[in-house]
Every structure is written in structure tokens, then in C-alpha cells.
């Protein structure tokens, strides 16, 4: 066990903790004040030294940067226009009133940064974003069903919401009153939003015996030069109320040059509780995480990002099953990325499905070049299916579409879900061409009892499905890649 812990700065002993009983873990922290003469922006090195009962020593050095720019503490609303270039947030709850652009943002222990309920949290940081231990960016319960910003809608316009007693969906299907399987999932709301570029909040649960459904998780979009997460970024669906269906998990879309840290991201659906059969209500489906990074510097999305389906719990807290897990997508520069669908602690318990938004196959009907003053795609072309009743699933941007031996990236989708904007397709695609959707990844990972369903073609270098999980996928868009898995793998009819 430990005998002593010592904190050193500039060669001097700052503080010492002794453990005469041979403690196995640290029970007290250190308190250290930055020297008054330290200049803003200065980097100070602290060394922690541990000594055990045998006299063996180990040490670690941590470098801290003295805050620069505006330093705020205490609960308050932040006006982006008044924040300056560099901002440090101390203990308190800070509500961001609008999109923010900063050069540097630091959240210290006790800081909570959020947005108004029902409004997305957009952060643009030109330099470094650092979320310290004990700090978090929090948009739990800030999605559909939270009223402000999204009105009274329970899901995005045109998306079928949850039926009575069912939990909200997003990346995974919401749970349905303690029932699982295909029949029960008909009552769950649609999945929606892009796997690659999520830009929507989680759906609310439907009304239940215990009252109105609970709100989905909010939307968090972060662009930064570099990000270190030692605290948390959370956008979970609301849950836990007896007899009230839970909200679906929200979304975190993070774009950065470097992602590091020992913290976590969580867009899980809310849990649903019941103390009797009459109070059964559905849990919320998991949300979406997308990480576009130049380099992952020690941050492991498979271990540090969570998009779990909420649990159906009895009065004593025991789980009987889970709503559908959400999606975790991450890619480093120059790669097709990894798609992971993981239900932590799922195992033998039933788990609702995780169907990806499907583009499907068909024939191109009308086409039209993009005519926006600020085009979203070079050589952009809008296409519409020949079938007049056809509507695409919502959330296809980022997907590839194969037409006439070439592939084009979908960059936008019309609100009525009838039209898709394709990058580079002007002059190359015309009415009468056949089309088919293609998901392309380097790696697909399915764990913990999750049930991933991909109706479109999928091209991946490897498929990793554990024994408790399953993957159903569409026909290969080209000769099949090598696939290794131990779980159930089938082909969509």
C-alpha cells in the first residue's frame, strides 16, 4: 500500500500526505495555488511522487497552463459576442446563448457548459479546447420533447415518432413497454440522422401511464484545432421516471486535428422504470457519435464513447432488456473510418435493433443542378427517384450512392425526403440511371448483444461481431471483402 504522496513544484515540496495504515488508494487530493507572479499563458510543471511501504518510488509530471483571457465563475448565461478570444470557465453552470467562436476554451473542475433546452450547442474553437477532470459539456435531455427551441415536436419533422408507451429513437430504436423483437419494434419511432455527420437531437418518448414522455438528448457540434477530454461530453436522453417512456440519446459531432484525453463521450438513451406491469414504459434508443479527427492521440472511441440503448428496469433496478444501441463512428485523416455499435453490459439480455438509414435502390427520375449562391457541393446535382411515392430515410448525408459505375457522395437531403444532393454528379448523372446506396468503412464492430441492420450495400475491410451480437447487411456493392466474425451474420432479403 501507499506510504506517502508528495507534490513538488520548481524543486520545492508543496504538500505531503502520509498513509500510516498502508492505504491502497488515494483518499485526499492536493490543493495548490498558482503563484501570483505567474504570467498569463505561462506553463507550470507539477510533479506527484508516490512512495510505498517498501520504499519504492514512482512519479508523474503534469504541466498546467495559467489561464489567459476572460475567466468566469458562477452560474450565468454566456453571450457569445462578449466572450473574447480566450475563455476559461471555473465552477458554475454556463448556458451558451448561441453559436460561439473562440480561439481557446478551457473548462476547469466544476464547470458545466450547456445550451438552452431544445437548442443545439455549437462550439467553434480555432485553437485548443480542454475539458478538465470534473468538468463537462452537458446537453442531457436537451433534445425533442424539451419544448424550448424545438417547440412541441417529439421527433424531427416528417419522422414517425414513438407510439404510446414506447421510448424515443435516434441511432437505435426505442424500447416498447418491456417487449422486444420485430413485432414490438413496430411501435418504436423511426431511426434517423446521419451516421457520419449527425446534426439532430434525440426523439422524445411517447406518453405513458405515468405521464408525458421524457425528452431526448440534445445536439452538440464542436469544431476545434485540438481537443483534450479529461472530463465528459454528454447528450443523453432523459429517463428514470416510473411509467414515463424515456428519451432517445442525442448526438455529438466533433471535428478536430487531434483528440486526446482520458474522459468520455455519452449519448445513451434514457432508462425506463416500472414497479408494476401497468407502469411499463419504453427505454430510449442510443444516439449518434461522430469523430472526424486528424489523429487520435491516446483517445480510444471504442472504450471512451458510449451510445447505449437505455435499460428497461424493474422497481428494484434490475434490467430486463435494452432499447437499440446507437452508433459510434470515427475516422482519422485518409481513412474510411470505423463504425461501432456496442451495448455495454448487454450480454444475454434482449436488445432492440439498430437499423442504419437506408437509401436503397431505384431509378433516377428528375435531376436538377444546384443553384445556391453558396453551393454546398462542387458540381452538385439534385436527384429525385422515378417512383412518385418514394421517400428516402432521413439521414443519408455522408453516404455514397453508386450510379453507372461511379460513386458520388450525398451531401444534403430535402426536407420532404424526396431529393438527394450529390457531389460531383452534374453532367454525369441523368434520368433513367439506376442507383444504389453504399456504406463504406474500414471496420465494423458490433458488441454486447447489439443488433446492427444495414439494408444498403456495405464495403468494409473487416466485420467484428461478438457471440452475443448480430449483423444483417445488404448485398455487397462489389466483390466481398474478407469478413471475420463469431456472431450471427446474415444478408438482408
Phi and psi in degrees as a GROMACS rama.xvg file:
@    title "Ramachandran Plot"
@    xaxis  label "Phi"
@    yaxis  label "Psi"
@TYPE xy
-71.8795  143.102  UNK-2
-106.109  -38.5264  UNK-3
-157.477  150.104  UNK-4
-124.549  133.931  UNK-5
-130.177  140.48  UNK-6
-110.764  127.171  UNK-7
-119.775  145.745  UNK-8
-143.438  128.827  UNK-9
52.7896  39.134  UNK-10
80.5837  1.03522  UNK-11
-112.578  142.039  UNK-12
-73.6808  120.64  UNK-13
-89.8149  -44.7635  UNK-14
-158.358  150.131  UNK-15
-135.676  135.12  UNK-16
-117.242  128.452  UNK-17
-111.745  142.976  UNK-18
-123.437  92.2306  UNK-19
-69.4423  -20.5057  UNK-20
-93.0121  9.16787  UNK-21
66.791  52.7775  UNK-22
-60.4617  147.145  UNK-23
-93.6934  -12.0516  UNK-24
-148.373  160.095  UNK-25
-77.0324  128.811  UNK-26
-107.359  -12.5158  UNK-27
-133.797  148.081  UNK-28
-99.4069  179.79  UNK-29
-100.838  147.991  UNK-30
-117.635  124.874  UNK-31
-142.004  130.221  UNK-32
-99.3328  135.979  UNK-33
-63.5828  131.259  UNK-34
-54.6532  138.582  UNK-35
-62.3259  -25.7568  UNK-36
-82.9183  -5.1228  UNK-37
-67.7807  129.235  UNK-38
-79.9445  146.885  UNK-39
-54.6025  133.152  UNK-40
90.329  -10.5114  UNK-41
-66.8354  144.852  UNK-42
-104.417  122.338  UNK-43
-112.991  137.041  UNK-44
-101.736  130.126  UNK-45
-117.807  139.483  UNK-46
-120.323  127.167  UNK-47
-104.3  128.006  UNK-48
-118.942  128.74  UNK-49
-112.715  136.333  UNK-50
-125.481  129.591  UNK-51
-96.0356  -179.992  UNK-52
-64.8266  -19.5769  UNK-53
-90.1667  0.569712  UNK-54
89.0798  1.84482  UNK-55
-74.9667  143.497  UNK-56
-123.664  146.717  UNK-57
-143.895  146.234  UNK-58
-142.442  159.578  UNK-59
-142.043  143.568  UNK-60
-110.798  133.196  UNK-61
-124.647  131.525  UNK-62
-102.576  129.663  UNK-63
-116.079  141.481  UNK-64
-104.044  126.821  UNK-65
-67.3066  132.461  UNK-66
-58.0848  143.447  UNK-67
-124.526  166.847  UNK-68
71.0645  -148.464  UNK-69
-79.6383  132.481  UNK-70
-120.383  122.404  UNK-71
-122.873  147.419  UNK-72
-139.894  155.079  UNK-73
89.9723  153.486  UNK-74
-63.5001  132.266  UNK-75
-169.67  162.035  UNK-76
-92.9343  134.297  UNK-77
-102.002  121.585  UNK-78
-89.4951  112.831  UNK-79
-54.0744  -29.4325  UNK-80
-70.823  -15.8518  UNK-81
-111.227  10.1187  UNK-82
-87.7445  -19.4249  UNK-83
78.3465  -166.823  UNK-84
-88.1427  -32.8653  UNK-85
-125.897  131.468  UNK-86
-135.684  132.984  UNK-87
-121.88  127.732  UNK-88
-108.708  123.961  UNK-89
-93.2361  -157.785  UNK-90
-61.3071  132.256  UNK-91
148.388  169.229  UNK-92
-108.396  120.829  UNK-93
-116.541  122.146  UNK-94
-101.829  116.506  UNK-95
-83.8362  118.682  UNK-96
-96.765  70.7577  UNK-97
118.93  168.24  UNK-98
-63.8682  142.349  UNK-99
-122.952  140.128  UNK-100
-124.663  119.287  UNK-101
-132.803  164.919  UNK-102
-92.6263  -33.0255  UNK-103
-149.566  137.476  UNK-104
-136.565  128.875  UNK-105
-127.664  128.802  UNK-106
-109.345  117.184  UNK-107
-89.3002  172.115  UNK-108
-51.3061  126.882  UNK-109
94.6319  -7.19857  UNK-110
-84.4949  136.05  UNK-111
-128.069  117.386  UNK-112
-106.715  127.99  UNK-113
-142.603  -176.55  UNK-114
-129.678  169.227  UNK-115
-61.7535  146.515  UNK-116
-56.6776  135.362  UNK-117
83.0143  -0.708367  UNK-118
-117.787  139.625  UNK-119
-66.7647  154.357  UNK-120
-106.525  107.924  UNK-121
-108.883  125.061  UNK-122
-126.226  128.274  UNK-123
-121.531  116.656  UNK-124
-123.205  114.2  UNK-125
-65.1813  -34.1987  UNK-126
-107.253  -116.867  UNK-127
-102.155  136.229  UNK-128
-112.06  123.486  UNK-129
-128.16  120.564  UNK-130
-106.868  106.395  UNK-131
-73.9256  165.266  UNK-132
-54.0958  137.076  UNK-133
83.5404  -1.4479  UNK-134
-111.615  159.902  UNK-135
-157.694  151.756  UNK-136
-98.4642  121.431  UNK-137
-129.643  118.153  UNK-138
-131.149  37.5451  UNK-139
-60.1398  134.012  UNK-140
62.2503  22.2537  UNK-141
-100.582  16.1865  UNK-142
-102.114  -145.337  UNK-143
-62.7407  141.935  UNK-144
91.8971  -7.10853  UNK-145
-89.7001  0.996811  UNK-146
76.026  -78.1572  UNK-147
-56.1009  132.579  UNK-148
88.4775  -45.8843  UNK-149
-106.579  8.0983  UNK-150
63.7301  -141.627  UNK-151
-99.6343  6.7209  UNK-152
-65.2752  142.575  UNK-153
-99.7013  -9.84924  UNK-154
-158.503  166.115  UNK-155
-56.6516  151.265  UNK-156
-55.1652  127.567  UNK-157
87.5632  -7.06905  UNK-158
-95.82  130.895  UNK-159
-67.6496  120.861  UNK-160
-82.2544  179.59  UNK-161
-67.8206  145.425  UNK-162
-82.7686  164.85  UNK-163
-46.753  135.881  UNK-164
75.1465  -1.16997  UNK-165
-94.6605  148.287  UNK-166
-78.283  161.319  UNK-167
-70.7796  150.751  UNK-168
-104.936  173.315  UNK-169
-168.803  -95.6916  UNK-170
-76.1405  -32.8199  UNK-171
-120.999  159.562  UNK-172
-70.6527  141.653  UNK-173
-68.4776  155.751  UNK-174
-78.3325  158.605  UNK-175
-127.018  94.7448  UNK-176
46.0264  40.1501  UNK-177
80.7153  -0.259252  UNK-178
-99.1595  151.85  UNK-179
-138.049  158.373  UNK-180
109.979  175.985  UNK-181
-59.5058  -42.8694  UNK-182
-61.9528  -44.9269  UNK-183
-66.4198  -34.6761  UNK-184
-70.7699  -12.2809  UNK-185
-65.0097  -24.6705  UNK-186
-86.2098  -10.4777  UNK-187
-77.1928  151.416  UNK-188
-70.1096  166.223  UNK-189
-66.1674  148.791  UNK-190
-78.0076  157.675  UNK-191
-163.036  172.592  UNK-192
87.1666  153.904  UNK-193
-76.9719  136.207  UNK-194
-64.3613  -36.112  UNK-195
-89.2485  -36.3588  UNK-196
-137.551  67.5832  UNK-197
-62.2882  135.091  UNK-198
-141.4  26.3399  UNK-199
-136.262  153.726  UNK-200
-83.431  172.593  UNK-201
-78.6432  150.831  UNK-202
-80.5351  153.54  UNK-203
-80.6514  156.668  UNK-204
-71.6896  156.426  UNK-205
-77.2097  165.127  UNK-206
-59.6334  146.28  UNK-207
-132.855  -177.943  UNK-208
-61.0572  -30.6956  UNK-209
-85.1455  -2.38052  UNK-210
133.611  -169.088  UNK-211
-60.3426  153.525  UNK-212
-65.7602  157.249  UNK-213
-90.6208  158.93  UNK-214
-74.0439  150.772  UNK-215
-78.0666  169.6  UNK-216
-73.5287  154.514  UNK-217
-81.3374  -179.346  UNK-218
-106.388  128.022  UNK-219
-122.412  120.789  UNK-220
-122.335  121.017  UNK-221
-126.505  129.167  UNK-222
-122.467  125.583  UNK-223
-151.916  154.643  UNK-224
-64.1764  -43.8001  UNK-225
-149.679  147.535  UNK-226
-132.099  133.01  UNK-227
-124.136  120.501  UNK-228
-112.048  101.453  UNK-229
-103.447  -13.8391  UNK-230
-100.062  -129.106  UNK-231
-139.8  150.349  UNK-232
-121.877  118.356  UNK-233
-131.101  140.25  UNK-234
-147.814  61.3096  UNK-235
-87.5729  153.594  UNK-236
-71.6708  148.024  UNK-237
-73.3356  147.148  UNK-238
-166.155  -175.844  UNK-239
98.4019  -11.0404  UNK-240
-84.2011  134.264  UNK-241
-62.5271  126.639  UNK-242
76.4734  5.26238  UNK-243
-113.939  117.901  UNK-244
-56.7107  140.967  UNK-245
-86.9796  162.862  UNK-246
-85.1667  151.794  UNK-247
-73.3089  153.741  UNK-248
-63.3087  153.952  UNK-249
-85.8354  -147.539  UNK-250
-141.795  143.757  UNK-251
-126.88  116.578  UNK-252
-116.904  114.599  UNK-253
-123.367  125.754  UNK-254
-121.933  123.189  UNK-255
-158.257  159.765  UNK-256
-73.2276  -40.4173  UNK-257
-139.006  133.294  UNK-258
-120.297  121.956  UNK-259
-136.225  177.077  UNK-260
115.466  168.418  UNK-261
-112.196  12.4217  UNK-262
-87.7766  -154.551  UNK-263
-147.493  158.248  UNK-264
-120.498  138.788  UNK-265
-144.721  118.891  UNK-266
-125.698  38.5907  UNK-267
-70.0586  153.149  UNK-268
-74.0246  159.491  UNK-269
-76.4021  151.225  UNK-270
-77.7117  154.128  UNK-271
-121.79  134.85  UNK-272
-117.193  152.802  UNK-273
-152.975  140.136  UNK-274
-108.308  -1.2163  UNK-275
-155.011  164.667  UNK-276
-61.3056  -32.3555  UNK-277
-70.2491  -19.8642  UNK-278
-95.2821  3.25027  UNK-279
-57.5116  134.629  UNK-280
-144.552  153.998  UNK-281
-80.8595  146.917  UNK-282
-83.1483  164.26  UNK-283
-87.4648  141.014  UNK-284
-70.0595  155.665  UNK-285
-68.3072  157.937  UNK-286
-93.7332  -146.261  UNK-287
-133.172  135.393  UNK-288
-119.022  131.187  UNK-289
-134.01  126.793  UNK-290
-122.66  110.088  UNK-291
-103.99  106.228  UNK-292
-130.648  151.94  UNK-293
-72.2061  -47.7178  UNK-294
-143.455  134.478  UNK-295
-89.8132  109.137  UNK-296
-99.3492  73.6316  UNK-297
87.5826  -6.82128  UNK-298
-87.9389  124.767  UNK-299
-110.598  102.27  UNK-300
-60.3286  -29.7343  UNK-301
-67.1194  -24.6977  UNK-302
-105.574  -25.7194  UNK-303
-110.185  -5.75292  UNK-304
-113.494  138.229  UNK-305
-131.486  131.68  UNK-306
-137.276  52.8391  UNK-307
-75.2299  148.069  UNK-308
-72.7736  141.77  UNK-309
-64.1916  158.244  UNK-310
-94.2233  142.69  UNK-311
-86.9966  114.621  UNK-312
-118.178  146.469  UNK-313
-86.2921  -179.691  UNK-314
-62.3853  -28.5911  UNK-315
-87.8096  4.6201  UNK-316
91.5856  -5.53468  UNK-317
-70.9927  138.907  UNK-318
-90.6423  140.617  UNK-319
-110.898  -9.6998  UNK-320
170.819  -179.703  UNK-321
-137.252  149.904  UNK-322
-67.5405  173.804  UNK-323
-67.2088  138.724  UNK-324
-68.3162  150.829  UNK-325
-85.2333  -167.272  UNK-326
-115.403  144.92  UNK-327
-124.03  115.311  UNK-328
-119.824  132.091  UNK-329
-145.463  142.065  UNK-330
-146.579  140.425  UNK-331
-93.7765  166.097  UNK-332
-53.9661  133.777  UNK-333
82.806  7.28411  UNK-334
-118.497  165.735  UNK-335
-87.3724  -11.7047  UNK-336
87.88  175.562  UNK-337
-117.139  134.592  UNK-338
-106.578  126.026  UNK-339
-124.476  133.097  UNK-340
-125.933  107.784  UNK-341
-131.537  129.143  UNK-342
-108.987  97.5558  UNK-343
-59.1102  135.629  UNK-344
59.5363  26.6832  UNK-345
-74.9889  -65.5199  UNK-346
58.2977  -122.793  UNK-347
-80.2248  -11.3209  UNK-348
-75.244  146.466  UNK-349
-66.0723  144.39  UNK-350
-131.733  132.753  UNK-351
-68.2401  167.577  UNK-352
-81.3126  161.654  UNK-353
-124.546  83.5403  UNK-354
-83.8277  134.518  UNK-355
-79.7855  149.038  UNK-356
-53.1456  134.639  UNK-357
-112.06  131.753  UNK-358
-88.7446  -40.2237  UNK-359
77.5525  -163.728  UNK-360
-120.807  162.023  UNK-361
171.537  -166.609  UNK-362
-119.281  134.016  UNK-363
-68.4047  130.711  UNK-364
-96.351  -105.938  UNK-365
-81.2005  150.087  UNK-366
-129.635  155.406  UNK-367
-159.829  132.278  UNK-368
-68.1856  149.447  UNK-369
-68.2259  132.556  UNK-370
-120.967  19.3852  UNK-371
-69.5451  148.57  UNK-372
-68.038  -25.7301  UNK-373
-122.608  80.66  UNK-374
-56.9247  140.958  UNK-375
-91.0926  -10.9736  UNK-376
-145.952  137.688  UNK-377
-72.5452  127.855  UNK-378
63.3162  34.5461  UNK-379
-68.1195  143.43  UNK-380
-140.453  128.159  UNK-381
-85.8521  134.508  UNK-382
-122.722  153.209  UNK-383
-133.76  139.315  UNK-384
-69.9655  151.324  UNK-385
-64.6672  -36.2008  UNK-386
-63.9768  116.667  UNK-387
-70.7312  -13.546  UNK-388
-102.474  0.253405  UNK-389
-77.182  128.871  UNK-390
-126.29  133.498  UNK-391
-78.8491  155.18  UNK-392
-60.6613  150.996  UNK-393
-88.001  121.358  UNK-394
123.641  34.4545  UNK-395
-94.0415  -4.83374  UNK-396
-65.6067  135.869  UNK-397
100.139  -17.9989  UNK-398
-79.3594  155.943  UNK-399
-95.6944  150.023  UNK-400
-128.544  127.296  UNK-401
-93.4514  125.334  UNK-402
-141.755  121.791  UNK-403
56.8011  38.8198  UNK-404
83.5162  -2.3916  UNK-405
-119.401  163.09  UNK-406
-122.581  142.85  UNK-407
-130.758  148.81  UNK-408
-90.9335  132.427  UNK-409
-78.548  123.831  UNK-410
-114.073  -10.4781  UNK-411
-161.826  165.963  UNK-412
-146.05  137.241  UNK-413
-73.3354  156.211  UNK-414
-62.2598  -30.0472  UNK-415
-83.6459  0.776913  UNK-416
64.3257  22.3456  UNK-417
-97.8478  -25.4491  UNK-418
-124.215  148.438  UNK-419
-125.073  139.759  UNK-420
-98.5267  121.801  UNK-421
-107.491  136.283  UNK-422
-79.8941  129.54  UNK-423
74.3328  14.3276  UNK-424
-96.041  -7.87701  UNK-425
-62.4966  129.973  UNK-426
80.0811  -1.53164  UNK-427
-120.079  -21.5943  UNK-428
-118.132  139.044  UNK-429
-142.284  167.463  UNK-430
-57.2361  140.396  UNK-431
97.5776  -14.9421  UNK-432
-69.5857  146.075  UNK-433
-84.5637  145.198  UNK-434
-132.795  157.398  UNK-435
-153.969  139.12  UNK-436
-79.6239  145.414  UNK-437
-137.519  122.084  UNK-438
-92.2752  133.295  UNK-439
-127.431  121.677  UNK-440
-137.201  160.764  UNK-441
-79.5494  -33.7331  UNK-442
-151.431  137.889  UNK-443
-121.933  125.791  UNK-444
-122.558  127.162  UNK-445
-130.188  121.231  UNK-446
-140.589  162.916  UNK-447
74.5499  20.1118  UNK-448
91.4239  5.32774  UNK-449
-66.4628  154.405  UNK-450
-125.045  95.723  UNK-451
-90.4874  131.274  UNK-452
-125.069  119.957  UNK-453
-120.014  104.336  UNK-454
-76.6508  -26.0485  UNK-455
-82.9817  171.291  UNK-456
-63.2205  148.451  UNK-457
-136.505  128.231  UNK-458
-113.447  113.012  UNK-459
-142.338  148.329  UNK-460
-69.879  -37.5314  UNK-461
-145.613  148.003  UNK-462
-120.43  125.123  UNK-463
-122.028  106.35  UNK-464
-123.854  118.827  UNK-465
-76.7048  171.938  UNK-466
-64.0757  -26.2049  UNK-467
-86.4402  -9.40124  UNK-468
-110.396  173.559  UNK-469
-145.574  154.088  UNK-470
-136.207  122.494  UNK-471
-114.182  127.324  UNK-472
-135.516  156.94  UNK-473
-74.3093  -178.849  UNK-474
-65.0631  147.334  UNK-475
-63.9167  137.536  UNK-476
-74.1218  -14.5822  UNK-477
-159.641  -179.956  UNK-478
-48.2471  133.359  UNK-479
-62.0057  141.612  UNK-480
-78.0472  165.31  UNK-481
-62.6622  139.258  UNK-482
-131.842  128.915  UNK-483
-126.243  123.835  UNK-484
-159.63  155.841  UNK-485
-108.022  -19.7896  UNK-486
-84.6876  -170.758  UNK-487
-78.4919  127.558  UNK-488
-127.49  123.528  UNK-489
-129.071  176.546  UNK-490
-116.547  135.687  UNK-491
-64.0693  143.091  UNK-492
